[in-house]
Amino acid sequence: MSKGNLFVISGASGVGKSTVLAKVMAAREDLCFSVSATTRAPRAGEQNGVHYYFVTVDEFQDMIANGEMLEYDFHNETFYGTPKKQLDEKLVDKNVVLDVEPVGAFNVKNACPDATLIFVMPPSVEELERRLRGRGDTSPEQIELRLERAKWEMEQRFRYDYIVVNQDADVCAREILEIMAEKADNE
């Protein structure tokens, strides 16, 4: 079997990555999603093992200590990371999509130099704030933390292979699919 390609998608909280990624994943049968681990509580409708592996802080720290994480980061008072085992299993015969923050993306690129990094930008900071507040599932304190983090994350976009703007989810998904086709279909 051939080894799949690894695509790393990043963007600030509230930029619409989940919506865009749902469209991307539905468009290509050769894609699968790498499920991240997190110590945050599930949001309404999120399922363990589907959206994230929801673990305790102690469980997450054990995974780090045991060398089970490809990458991990602590931000917004929460751990996030990519378990190695499930990623390696998926890359055997699929193209894999990771949704990780910039620190994680750079760690993935160091560990997997062939990974393609794609940063999703909001149309504006004001639109990002509107989207975060419109979710209705995030406290005002968390919104402020996320907006502060978003400024730093957006400054990192130039370290990525590609930058796309999510003004419209369908257009953004098409742009990501074009990048993936160029990389995956030409190998």
CORURTA-V608709 format. One record per helix or strand. SS is the DSSP state (@ for helix, = for strand). FROM is the first residue (numbers start at 0). TO is the last residue. If there is no record, write none. Layout:
ss:SS from:FROM to:TO
ss:SS from:FROM to:TO
//
This chain:
ss:= from:5 to:10
ss:@ from:16 to:26
ss:= from:30 to:32
ss:= from:35 to:37
ss:= from:47 to:47
ss:= from:51 to:53
ss:@ from:56 to:64
ss:= from:68 to:74
ss:= from:77 to:82
ss:@ from:83 to:90
ss:= from:94 to:98
ss:@ from:101 to:110
ss:= from:115 to:121
ss:@ from:124 to:134
ss:@ from:139 to:158
ss:= from:161 to:165
ss:@ from:168 to:183
//
